[in-house]
């Protein structure tokens, strides 16, 4: 009977450790989506490439990056009114996020 209790306690501890690691795991890209004042214009040439034009109209400097199917690209610092274009031959456009 004591061995059964010990096995149950050990089993519960192991299960608890496994669940704890699931809860604390962060997604690959944990940044939030950029606010609406960061304008996005995305177009695709089917079978060739996609391109995203990102413009900062927020009234303050923003650090943003484009995220595609295979993850985030480089972070860009954009002053108010500044913009940049991201061109990719791979995957699909997902979103623009702060960084």
C-alpha positions, 0 to 999 in steps of 0.5 A: 500500500505504501508503494502505491502511494509513493508511485501516485505521488511521484506520478503526480509530481512528474505530470505537474512538471510537464504541465508547468513547462507547457504553461511557461513556454512562450510562442516563437513570436510573442510581440503584439500586432502593430496598432492601426496607425501603422498602415499596411498595404500588401499585394501578391503576384501569385506564384512569384512573390508578395510585398508589404509596404508599411507606413508609420502614421502614429505621430511617434517613432515605432519599431515594427517588423513584418511577419510571414509564414516562416516567422518574423523578418528584421525589425525597422525603426520608423519615424512618423511618416516613414515607410519601408517595403518588405519583399519575399519570394517565400510563404505568405504575409501574416501581419505587422508586429511591434518589436 
